[in-house]
Amino acid sequence: MTVTLRKCLSLVYALFVSLSLFVLSLVIGLAARRLFSDYVKGNIEESRAEIVRLIGEQYNPFFRDFNRLGVGALGMHFMHQGYLISLEDTAGRTLWSVREIESQHCAVIMEEIQTRMKDEFQVTGGFRTASYPVVLDGAQVGTVAIESFGPVFYSENESRFITSLNRVFAVSGLFFVALCVILSLLLATALSRPILDTATAAEKIASGDFSVRLPPARRIRELSRLSLAINDLASALENGEKWQSRLTSDIAHELRTPLTVLQGNIEGMIDGVLEPTKERLENCNGEIAGLNKLINDLAKLSLLEREHLVLHRSGFDISGLLASLVSQFTPLASAKGLSLTANLERAPVHGDYDRLTQVFVNLLSNAVKYTDTGSITVTARPAPRKSGDAPRAIVTVEDTGIGIPPEDLPHVFDRLYRTDKSRNRDTGGAGIGLAVALSIVKAHGGTITAQSPSPAGRGSVFTVSV
């Protein structure tokens, strides 16, 4: 049995908050009851001290006796508060006792207090008597015995207060539990909705609908990152689908042209329309050679893009490699009236010499091919590195050629990609060279990027870090 994320989150939040509120209410209730009990005990002690003081005021030093009427009034007053008083003289004779005068009334009060403490507060106990001396001018003139329920008892007012307090705690607890359930539902809905939207978007993407996009969850960073990742995935798949379609079209175009030429020539020679001259056969052979080169380039690229590509690494100064290539391309550049210069610093690297030669041959060849006037500049410098890291170099090939349109810059390293949409053979190759260069550089753990000043037509800069 499965449950929705919203229900799961709601249940978890509600249980956690409810349990927290229950424990908090329990702790607060126990603490409040303990504090109130200590407060009542203090009041009881103060009341007993007040009883002893008031009875002491009833003593008449002249007659050396107590005012029995005053003592009786005090005794009846405190009896209703739960204190049963008796007074003895110094000889131990009973002068006044509320139990003797109001025995039935005392029994009713005692029963009421016992029942209240047991039923309402689950406190069991009995009446306990404590004796206090009545001292006047430093001399004891009598003894007051005070009987009350112990260990503690609450008066009717105190009982009503603690009952009301417990009721407030109970009602508040129920209110906050209901509130936390509502807030849990709202919070769970807020959290689950973006996730459900993401799941729906993923299902659409899986079914082939790459146009779906999610609004970012601005308040929750992780969910916002998830939405952006899904959007990036959809964009990448959408672009991949477009470029896959273009790749298929480009491959078909690259194959169709030479095959059409071959088929036309061969059919003409079969029908006797064309003579099988050496020149015509050489043209056919050239088309076949072009097809073989395209297939070999694609096979080479596939090999280079495999994860298990083996590099024969060695340590060497990349500036020496570049100096050799610059000298080789100088005649080609001079023939077009171009200036080819090199600004090379000593930059040791640990890589495959032959593979990196392929990369820079391709970049220099493109620079010469797509630059009609101006200059080509090759620079090399060591890359900053931390202690213990392998030495790396940064190489740039900058030209003043035709440049790369901004919309084409992200795709110049794609297979068979050419900025010339007509794929005219006079303006370039099949679009394999830069893809091969990218694969080699990635195998070295490096990067290769292309930049072209805007607007297009002011040259391009290729930067390689290996």
Helices and strands as residue ranges (DSSP letters): H 5-56, E 59-60, E 65-66, H 68-79, E 84-88, E 94-97, H 98-101, H 103-121, E 126-136, E 139-150, H 156-206, H 221-271, H 278-304, E 313-317, H 318-335, E 339-344, E 348-352, H 353-369, E 375-382, E 393-399, G 409-411, G 425-427, H 433-443, E 447-451, E 460-465
